[in-house]
Amino acid sequence: MGDALFGIHGMALELRSQRLGLLTSNIANAGTPGYKARDIDFGGALKAMAQGASATQAVGGATQYRVPVMPALDGNTVEMATEQTAFAENAIGYEATLNMIQDRVNTVSRALKGE
């Protein structure tokens, strides 16, 4: 019922949540020598989920190491500006997706009440 009611938005919300965690991990490890920043190919992961993959499988298959513009001498590939931009972009997408789901729930609720 969830897929029929929420469509792709439920899958997108789950992926955005997992991506927020990954980006947070990157930011938290900005000072860790040798840490390799990772990100999710959101479009690829969403496509995989739409084709029946679980969120874990989709994220695992779409996770990639980020290629730094200016690699650090200690091997850390976290670039704070890149991570902060990706985090903010993903947070806005998360909120927009959540609002779409909430609007859908409100519409169904009003329909059930006969409004």
Backbone as CSV, one residue per row, in Angstrom:
resi,resn,N_x,N_y,N_z,CA_x,CA_y,CA_z,C_x,C_y,C_z
1,MET,0.819,-1.198,0.000,0.000,0.000,0.000,0.859,1.256,0.000
2,GLY,2.008,1.205,0.697,2.869,2.382,0.769,3.352,2.833,-0.588
3,ASP,3.768,1.888,-1.444,4.235,2.260,-2.776,3.110,2.856,-3.603
4,ALA,1.914,2.310,-3.477,0.780,2.820,-4.238,0.376,4.206,-3.748
5,LEU,0.475,4.432,-2.460,0.059,5.708,-1.890,1.114,6.796,-2.067
6,PHE,2.360,6.453,-1.813,3.419,7.467,-1.826,4.264,7.460,-3.088
7,GLY,4.160,6.421,-3.884,4.933,6.342,-5.118,6.426,6.364,-4.834
8,ILE,7.125,7.083,-5.640,8.585,7.133,-5.548,9.059,7.962,-4.349
9,HIS,8.165,8.758,-3.772,8.565,9.649,-2.680,8.998,8.893,-1.423
10,GLY,8.377,7.770,-1.147,8.786,6.967,0.010,10.200,6.438,-0.149
11,MET,10.505,5.968,-1.364,11.855,5.469,-1.634,12.862,6.614,-1.568
12,ALA,12.494,7.760,-2.133,13.396,8.918,-2.136,13.689,9.390,-0.721
13,LEU,12.672,9.367,0.144,12.873,9.799,1.528,13.854,8.878,2.241
14,GLU,13.716,7.585,2.024,14.627,6.628,2.649,16.062,6.826,2.159
15,LEU,16.232,7.036,0.863,17.576,7.258,0.314,18.174,8.567,0.801
16,ARG,17.357,9.612,0.846,17.864,10.902,1.330,18.303,10.803,2.789
17,SER,17.573,10.041,3.575,17.946,9.842,4.973,19.298,9.139,5.077
18,GLN,19.488,8.102,4.291,20.765,7.383,4.324,21.899,8.261,3.795
19,ARG,21.605,9.085,2.801,22.642,9.977,2.270,23.035,11.027,3.312
20,LEU,22.058,11.524,4.075,22.384,12.473,5.145,23.360,11.853,6.140
21,GLY,23.146,10.598,6.470,24.058,9.910,7.384,25.454,9.781,6.824
22,LEU,25.544,9.466,5.554,26.853,9.320,4.912,27.589,10.651,4.841
23,LEU,26.883,11.711,4.485,27.503,13.038,4.407,27.922,13.524,5.792
24,THR,27.119,13.215,6.805,27.468,13.564,8.184,28.746,12.855,8.608
25,SER,28.868,11.595,8.202,30.081,10.832,8.510,31.299,11.469,7.844
26,ASN,31.133,11.917,6.614,32.235,12.594,5.919,32.675,13.836,6.688
27,ILE,31.700,14.648,7.089,32.009,15.892,7.802,32.674,15.582,9.145
28,ALA,32.170,14.575,9.845,32.740,14.215,11.150,34.174,13.714,11.031
29,ASN,34.533,13.164,9.887,35.872,12.607,9.692,36.792,13.521,8.883
30,ALA,36.457,14.790,8.831,37.249,15.737,8.046,38.710,15.807,8.512
31,GLY,38.951,15.528,9.758,40.322,15.593,10.276,40.990,14.239,10.443
32,THR,40.348,13.181,9.974,40.894,11.838,10.126,41.853,11.515,8.983
33,PRO,43.123,11.306,9.277,44.068,10.992,8.196,43.662,9.723,7.440
34,GLY,43.719,9.799,6.127,43.419,8.651,5.282,41.947,8.389,5.035
35,TYR,41.053,9.175,5.648,39.621,8.950,5.447,39.238,9.316,4.017
36,LYS,38.451,8.459,3.396,38.009,8.670,2.016,36.529,9.054,2.023
37,ALA,36.239,10.260,1.557,34.860,10.737,1.511,34.056,9.918,0.511
38,ARG,32.813,9.620,0.888,31.928,8.844,0.021,30.620,9.590,-0.175
39,ASP,29.936,9.241,-1.242,28.622,9.813,-1.509,27.805,8.784,-2.269
40,ILE,26.518,9.014,-2.322,25.606,8.117,-3.014,25.199,8.742,-4.333
41,ASP,25.249,7.957,-5.397,24.664,8.375,-6.673,23.159,8.239,-6.480
42,PHE,22.513,9.348,-6.119,21.112,9.318,-5.728,20.227,8.794,-6.857
43,GLY,20.456,9.264,-8.066,19.658,8.809,-9.199,19.801,7.319,-9.440
44,GLY,21.016,6.821,-9.358,21.261,5.393,-9.555,20.619,4.547,-8.462
45,ALA,20.701,5.020,-7.226,20.113,4.285,-6.106,18.590,4.280,-6.206
46,LEU,18.014,5.407,-6.588,16.563,5.497,-6.733,16.071,4.582,-7.853
47,LYS,16.813,4.545,-8.931,16.464,3.664,-10.053,16.522,2.199,-9.612
48,ALA,17.553,1.845,-8.851,17.687,0.472,-8.360,16.526,0.102,-7.449
49,MET,16.136,1.027,-6.575,15.000,0.745,-5.689,13.705,0.613,-6.478
50,ALA,13.534,1.439,-7.495,12.330,1.363,-8.324,12.255,0.031,-9.069
51,GLN,13.418,-0.578,-9.295,13.463,-1.871,-9.984,13.409,-3.041,-9.004
52,GLY,13.202,-2.759,-7.719,12.989,-3.822,-6.747,14.097,-4.069,-5.747
53,ALA,15.200,-3.348,-5.832,16.287,-3.534,-4.861,15.869,-2.951,-3.513
54,SER,16.396,-3.513,-2.456,16.152,-2.938,-1.129,16.984,-1.661,-1.003
55,ALA,16.673,-0.868,0.009,17.430,0.373,0.215,18.901,0.071,0.476
56,THR,19.176,-0.975,1.246,20.551,-1.347,1.550,21.302,-1.748,0.287
57,GLN,20.665,-2.548,-0.560,21.294,-2.961,-1.816,21.507,-1.763,-2.728
58,ALA,20.501,-0.895,-2.831,20.592,0.270,-3.713,21.703,1.214,-3.271
59,VAL,21.770,1.466,-1.969,22.807,2.360,-1.443,24.183,1.732,-1.613
60,GLY,24.287,0.445,-1.317,25.569,-0.244,-1.469,26.083,-0.198,-2.893
61,GLY,25.204,-0.373,-3.847,25.607,-0.358,-5.248,25.860,1.032,-5.795
62,ALA,25.301,2.055,-5.139,25.430,3.419,-5.653,26.407,4.281,-4.856
63,THR,27.040,3.696,-3.838,28.010,4.455,-3.043,29.339,4.509,-3.773
64,GLN,29.863,5.726,-3.855,31.115,5.947,-4.576,32.040,6.807,-3.721
65,TYR,33.339,6.635,-3.939,34.303,7.517,-3.278,34.336,8.828,-4.039
66,ARG,34.397,9.923,-3.275,34.432,11.249,-3.875,35.859,11.549,-4.342
67,VAL,35.983,12.107,-5.520,37.293,12.494,-6.053,37.546,13.942,-5.628
68,PRO,38.586,14.171,-4.826,38.823,15.528,-4.326,39.427,16.446,-5.386
69,VAL,39.130,17.727,-5.252,39.733,18.738,-6.124,41.160,19.018,-5.643
70,MET,41.309,19.130,-4.334,42.617,19.378,-3.724,42.864,18.325,-2.645
71,PRO,43.487,17.191,-2.980,43.717,16.156,-1.975,44.647,16.642,-0.857
72,ALA,44.354,16.210,0.351,45.178,16.579,1.500,46.431,15.716,1.536
73,LEU,47.461,16.210,2.172,48.720,15.468,2.275,48.578,14.191,3.097
74,ASP,47.623,14.178,4.026,47.444,12.996,4.876,46.522,11.942,4.252
75,GLY,46.077,12.151,3.007,45.244,11.178,2.314,43.754,11.344,2.539
76,ASN,43.366,12.313,3.365,41.954,12.567,3.611,41.357,13.274,2.389
77,THR,40.202,12.799,1.908,39.599,13.385,0.707,38.360,14.224,1.006
78,VAL,38.108,14.516,2.294,36.955,15.333,2.665,37.265,16.794,2.376
79,GLU,36.409,17.425,1.604,36.497,18.866,1.349,35.233,19.483,1.940
80,MET,35.412,20.247,3.001,34.270,20.733,3.775,33.257,21.500,2.939
81,ALA,33.697,22.346,2.037,32.745,23.115,1.225,31.874,22.182,0.386
82,THR,32.488,21.159,-0.195,31.744,20.193,-1.001,30.752,19.432,-0.141
83,GLU,31.194,18.979,1.024,30.332,18.197,1.914,29.182,19.037,2.454
84,GLN,29.473,20.258,2.841,28.426,21.130,3.376,27.387,21.468,2.307
85,THR,27.845,21.693,1.080,26.918,21.972,-0.019,26.038,20.760,-0.301
86,ALA,26.649,19.581,-0.366,25.890,18.352,-0.615,24.901,18.092,0.522
87,PHE,25.333,18.345,1.765,24.454,18.143,2.913,23.248,19.069,2.841
88,ALA,23.494,20.357,2.574,22.402,21.338,2.497,21.439,20.998,1.361
89,GLU,21.983,20.633,0.223,21.155,20.263,-0.929,20.286,19.046,-0.594
90,ASN,20.883,18.053,0.026,20.152,16.845,0.378,19.100,17.125,1.455
91,ALA,19.421,17.983,2.418,18.472,18.327,3.481,17.248,19.035,2.900
92,ILE,17.465,19.900,1.926,16.348,20.587,1.275,15.500,19.574,0.506
93,GLY,16.149,18.665,-0.194,15.419,17.614,-0.904,14.646,16.722,0.046
94,TYR,15.229,16.413,1.194,14.567,15.598,2.212,13.299,16.296,2.689
95,GLU,13.429,17.580,2.998,12.279,18.339,3.480,11.193,18.444,2.410
96,ALA,11.576,18.667,1.169,10.598,18.750,0.080,9.877,17.419,-0.108
97,THR,10.619,16.323,-0.053,10.014,14.996,-0.186,9.070,14.721,0.974
98,LEU,9.482,15.082,2.168,8.643,14.892,3.346,7.354,15.703,3.222
99,ASN,7.446,16.924,2.719,6.258,17.753,2.513,5.315,17.136,1.489
100,MET,5.863,16.548,0.429,5.013,15.893,-0.572,4.268,14.718,0.043
101,ILE,4.959,13.947,0.855,4.318,12.806,1.516,3.249,13.298,2.482
102,GLN,3.559,14.341,3.234,2.598,14.883,4.182,1.364,15.414,3.457
103,ASP,1.556,16.077,2.333,0.420,16.568,1.538,-0.443,15.410,1.053
104,ARG,0.208,14.328,0.657,-0.531,13.149,0.184,-1.356,12.545,1.314
105,VAL,-0.768,12.437,2.497,-1.484,11.908,3.658,-2.669,12.814,4.001
106,ASN,-2.464,14.122,3.967,-3.551,15.058,4.258,-4.681,14.934,3.239
107,THR,-4.331,14.743,1.969,-5.350,14.582,0.919,-6.171,13.322,1.162
108,VAL,-5.495,12.220,1.444,-6.204,10.969,1.710,-7.058,11.098,2.969
109,SER,-6.541,11.754,3.991,-7.285,11.952,5.235,-8.551,12.758,4.987
110,ARG,-8.438,13.825,4.211,-9.621,14.634,3.884,-10.625,13.842,3.070
111,ALA,-10.133,13.026,2.155,-11.032,12.192,1.333,-11.782,11.193,2.201
112,LEU,-11.097,10.601,3.174,-11.746,9.631,4.059,-12.789,10.294,4.963
113,LYS,-12.537,11.551,5.321,-13.485,12.294,6.152,-14.650,12.840,5.334
114,GLY,-14.515,12.808,4.008,-15.571,13.318,3.138,-15.547,14.826,2.972
115,GLU,-14.427,15.430,3.170,-14.290,16.881,3.031,-14.062,17.276,1.593
